[in-house]
Amino acid sequence: IFKIFKKGSKAAAKRKKGQAPADAYEWPSGIRIGLYGHANSGKTVYFTVLNEECKIARQIQLSVTDNLTAGEFLKNYRSIWGLGTTSDVGTVVDMRGDRKFPEPSRKDLLLRFNAILDGSTNLPIVTLDYPGAAVSISQPSDLKEKVTDFFDNCDGLLFFFDPKVLQAELETQAH
């Protein structure tokens, strides 16, 4: 943990001097919201459900701005509600199946959408969905640097934690 804070403080000091870190990623413009959480804590499900709920809300709507985000939300929504498809020659039929949470994220995905407030104010939102192992304390991950870079200068941070995943109270306190 101290190594992470030490690296972070050095990087912040460099940025204050006007230097960008050598391995900085290019992030799209917009309000950046970071989701911090270990595997199966609900990061992916959160934005999928938020997207669906905002379709009927009056004060805020979400408008997906790219095909990757739309495809991810649709795939996850169909899994949560147990919707599947079967196809025969020339036809595709929706079928009911088992309702289940989406599969855990296996790779990182930049989610982009607009939040439309009161029908007039349009705010671009950017968030990064990633496998929870990327922020694991005990396991190394190739994505750790990318996720940490995304969290830097976030406009907001949501913390996701599922205590059922952890078996012992000491482990829960450590996380």
N, C-alpha and C positions, 0 to 999 in steps of 0.2 A: 504494500500500500504506500509506503514511504517513497518507493521508487517512482510510482505514478505521480505523486504530488511533487516530487523533486523535478521530474521531467516537465510537468505542467508549469511549474513556477519558472523554470528556465525558458520554456517556450513563450510564456507570457512576457517575461523580461525582454526577450528578443523582439516580440511584436510591439512592445512599448517604444522600442528604439526605431521602429519602422521597418524591421526586417521580418519577412515572412519565413516560416520554417521551410526547410528544403523539401519536405515531403508533403506539403499542403495540397489538399484536394480542391478542385474547383466545384463549388456548390452553386446551384441556381439561386437567383434572387428570390426573396419572399420572406415571410415570417418563418423562422426555423424553430420547429418544436422537436425536442429530443425526447425519446422514450428510453428510459433506462430500466432494464429488467432482465433477469436470468431466463433460461429456457422455460417455456410453458407458463409464463407469468401473465400472458394475455395481451401482449403488445400488438400482435397482428389482429386479434379479434376486436380490440378496442376501436381501431379506426374503421374496420368493416362495419361494426354495429353503429358507430357514430354516423357513418355515411348513410346508412339506411334510415336511421332515426331522423336525420336532418332533411330527408326528402319530404317529410310531412310537418316539419316545424315551421312556425311562422316567423320567428325572429332571426333564424340562421339556416341557411342552406349550404350544402357542399356541392361544388361542381368539379368533377374530376377533369384534369387538363391533359392527360396523356393516356395512351392505350395500355401501357404496362400497369398503371395504377387501376384503371377500369377493369382490366382482366383479373388482377389480384383480388379486388373487392368482390367481383362477381363469383370467382371460384370459391372464395371463403364464404360468401353469403349462401351459395348453393350447398356447401358442406354443412353449415350451421343449421339450415332448414331441411336438410335431407332431400335435396332436389338433385336428381340425376337425369341423364339422358340415355336413350337407346336409339340406335339408328338402324333402319332397314333400307332397302333400296329406295332412295329418293325421299325418305321421310325421317324426321327427328322428332321423338316423342319425349316430353318431360315425364319423369316418374318419381314417385315418392320412395325414399329410402330411409336409412337410419340417419337420425340427426346426430352430428358429432362435431367436435371442434376441428378446425382445419389442421392439416399436418403442420408440424413445427417448421419454421422457416429454415431453409437449407443454405440460402445465400442472401446477400444484402440486396435491398430494393429501395430505390428512392421513390417515395410516394408524393405526388404533386396534385394539389387541388386548390380551388378558390373557395374561401368562406364568403358568403354573401350575407351581409348583415342588414336586417330591416328592408330587404329588397333593393337596396341601392349601393351600399358600401361594399366594394369588392377587395378582399385581401388575399393575395397569393400565399399559400401555406406549403411548406416543404418539410418532410420528415423522413427519417431513414428507418426502415424495417430491417432487422438483422437477426441472425440466429443468436439465441441467448448465451451461447458459449463464448461469444465475442467479448463479453464483459465478465466472464468467470474469473474468480480470484485464483482458483487452483489449476485451471487449464490454460495453456498458451493458445492463442488464436491469431490467424493471419489478419483477421478483421479488426483486431483491437485498436490499432493505430487509426484506421479509417473511422471507426465509431467515435473514438476520442476526439479526432479532428472535427467530426460533425458536431459533437457536443460543445466544442469551443465556440463561443459567441452565439449560442442558441438564445432565442427570445423567451423560451419557456422550456421547462423540463418536467416530464411526468415520470414518476417512479412507480414501477410495477413490481409487486412482491406477492408470491403465493406461498404462504407458510406450510401448506400441505405437502409441498414438494420436498421439503427438508425433514429429516427424520428426528434429529435431536435438537433440544433447546439451545445448546451451545452453538451448533451449526447455524441455527436461525439467527442468533445474536451476532455471529460473525458476519453473516451476509447483510 
